[in-house]
Amino acid sequence: MIRELKTFVAVARYGTFAAAGLRVGLTQSAVSAQMRVLEQSLGVRLFDRSGRSAVLSAGGRHALPLAEQMLGLYAQMALPTALEEWQGELRIGAIASVQTGLLPEALVRFRTQAARVELKLVPGVSLDLLGQVDAGELDLAVLIRPPFEVPKELLQIELAREPFVLIAPPGMTGDDPLQLLREQPFVRYDRRSFGGRQVERFLREQRLTPHEALELDELEAIVRMVECGLGVSLIPCAGLWCQRPQTLRVLELGELTFHRELVAILRRAQRQPAMDWLLQCLADPAYDQVSVERRCDG
């Protein structure tokens, strides 16, 4: 029955019997036959078959998380109990600033205990990485905390808080961040991103409507634009720019400071020793708000 459960989960994820068949290596008719066997065995109708799509019925929606849990438990039966014996692949998604900030030291530490595990790093933006974990395409992703509730099948673990600061060209005068935002051109952190939404909320709360010079999502690119004199920006203290000698002005927001929270997202059914060790490495207490702010202070 394990085979049928795997196929059932694939159909639920990919929406059609044909797409699921491509993922699990079966023909469409074989997928259909397995689903009939599973429904007959359970005595439950799993899909509302209308058109080409396979839409989960009420019974199917109830059965899906249970099937995923059963598959997770089945997979764990064959897993080694010692971390040093682990081998295989872990697919890790990470936003750009995490790849150059939190992740490298964590992976070096991870390798000291799990040297036989092959790591595959997948870059992306937070929303896309969240979707890939939900679809089972990634084992874990490190991203900005979503501004909404994640599906109950996913586990969200807090890792770090990064303060937002105002950055300005080195020759620009003025020490009041709000005044600079009113008067200077603004290089905006893309408002479609989770971090950019926080900037937009801050501007609304302070009743600021800055003159926008440019909008982009890559923090290192934003820093470079500001260094060259294009304007000022509000960004989190994260990534390579806050670890190198400062070539721009960094102004703290004081009592108005807000933070970007980094979280790890994984599927609840995928917890295992290698994953737990990776989470422990990512949650190293040395990487906390104080150390981040010290790096921003130079």
Residue pairs with C-beta under 8 A, 6 or more apart in sequence:
1 38
1 41
2 71
2 74
3 34
4 34
4 35
4 37
4 38
4 41
5 38
5 67
5 70
5 71
6 24
6 71
7 20
7 24
7 26
7 31
7 34
7 35
7 38
8 34
8 35
8 38
8 46
8 63
8 64
8 67
9 64
9 67
9 68
9 71
9 136
10 20
10 23
10 24
11 17
11 20
11 31
11 35
11 47
11 54
12 54
12 56
12 60
12 64
13 20
13 23
13 135
13 136
14 20
14 22
14 23
15 53
15 54
16 52
16 53
16 54
17 28
17 31
17 32
17 35
17 54
18 28
18 31
18 52
20 26
20 31
20 54
21 27
21 28
21 30
21 31
24 31
26 34
35 46
35 47
38 46
39 45
39 46
42 59
42 63
44 59
44 60
44 63
45 57
45 59
45 60
46 56
46 57
46 59
46 60
46 63
47 54
47 55
47 56
47 57
47 60
48 55
48 56
48 57
49 55
56 64
65 152
65 153
68 153
68 267
68 269
69 268
69 269
71 269
72 267
72 268
72 269
72 270
72 271
73 269
76 272
79 86
79 272
79 273
80 86
80 273
81 273
82 273
83 113
83 114
83 273
83 274
83 277
84 113
84 114
84 115
84 116
85 116
86 114
86 116
86 117
86 273
86 274
87 116
87 117
87 118
88 117
88 118
88 274
89 117
89 118
89 119
89 120
90 117
90 118
90 119
90 120
90 139
90 140
90 274
90 275
90 278
91 120
91 122
91 137
91 138
91 139
91 140
92 103
92 119
92 120
92 121
92 122
92 138
92 139
92 140
92 141
92 142
92 278
93 121
93 122
93 123
93 124
93 129
93 132
93 133
93 138
93 140
93 141
93 142
93 143
94 103
94 121
94 122
94 123
94 124
94 129
94 141
94 142
94 143
95 123
95 124
95 125
95 126
95 129
95 142
95 143
95 144
96 123
96 218
96 219
96 220
96 239
97 219
97 236
97 238
97 239
98 142
98 143
98 238
98 262
99 121
99 123
100 220
100 239
100 240
101 238
101 239
101 240
101 243
102 142
102 159
102 160
102 262
102 282
102 287
103 121
103 142
103 282
105 284
105 287
106 278
106 281
106 282
106 284
107 119
107 281
109 281
109 284
110 117
110 119
110 277
110 278
110 281
113 277
114 274
114 277
114 278
117 274
122 129
122 132
122 138
124 132
124 141
125 193
125 217
126 143
126 144
126 146
126 193
126 194
126 195
127 146
127 193
127 194
129 138
129 141
129 143
129 265
130 141
130 143
130 146
130 150
130 265
132 138
132 141
133 139
133 140
133 141
133 154
133 265
133 266
133 267
134 151
134 153
134 154
134 267
136 267
139 266
139 267
139 270
139 275
140 264
140 265
140 266
140 270
140 275
140 278
140 279
141 264
141 265
141 266
142 159
142 262
142 263
142 264
142 265
142 282
143 194
143 262
143 263
143 265
144 193
144 194
144 195
144 260
144 261
144 262
144 263
145 156
145 158
145 194
145 260
145 261
145 262
145 263
146 194
147 194
147 197
150 156
150 265
153 267
153 268
153 269
154 265
154 266
154 267
154 268
155 265
155 266
155 267
155 268
155 271
156 263
156 264
156 265
157 263
157 264
157 265
157 266
157 279
157 283
158 261
158 262
158 263
158 283
159 262
159 263
159 264
159 282
159 283
159 287
160 261
160 262
160 287
160 288
160 289
160 292
161 259
161 260
161 261
161 262
161 288
161 289
161 292
162 236
162 237
162 238
162 259
162 260
162 261
162 262
162 289
162 292
163 236
163 237
163 252
163 253
163 257
163 258
163 259
163 289
163 292
163 293
163 296
164 198
164 199
164 202
164 234
164 235
164 236
164 237
164 253
164 257
164 258
164 259
164 260
165 234
165 235
165 236
165 237
165 250
165 251
165 252
165 253
165 296
166 177
166 180
166 181
166 232
166 233
166 234
166 250
166 251
166 253
167 222
167 223
167 226
167 232
167 233
167 234
167 235
167 248
167 249
167 250
167 251
168 174
168 180
168 184
168 226
168 232
168 248
168 249
168 251
169 226
169 227
169 228
169 229
169 232
169 248
169 249
170 227
170 247
170 248
170 249
171 229
172 180
172 184
172 232
172 249
174 180
174 183
175 251
177 251
177 252
177 253
177 256
178 206
178 208
178 256
180 232
180 251
181 203
181 206
181 208
181 210
181 232
181 234
182 208
182 210
184 210
184 211
184 231
184 232
185 210
185 211
185 212
185 213
185 230
185 231
185 232
186 210
186 211
186 212
186 213
186 231
186 232
186 233
187 213
187 214
187 215
187 216
187 222
187 225
187 226
187 230
187 231
187 232
187 233
188 196
188 199
188 210
188 212
188 214
188 215
188 216
188 233
189 195
189 196
189 199
189 215
189 216
189 217
189 219
189 222
189 233
189 234
189 235
190 196
190 215
190 216
190 217
191 197
191 199
191 200
191 215
192 217
193 217
194 260
195 235
195 236
195 260
196 217
198 258
198 260
199 234
202 234
202 256
202 258
203 209
203 210
206 256
213 225
213 230
213 231
214 225
214 230
214 231
216 222
216 225
219 235
219 236
219 238
219 239
219 241
220 239
220 240
220 241
222 233
222 235
223 233
223 235
223 241
223 248
225 231
225 233
226 232
226 233
226 248
227 247
227 248
236 259
236 260
237 250
237 292
237 293
237 295
237 296
238 260
238 292
242 250
242 292
242 295
242 296
243 295
245 298
246 298
250 296
250 297
250 298
252 296
259 289
264 279
264 282
264 283
266 275
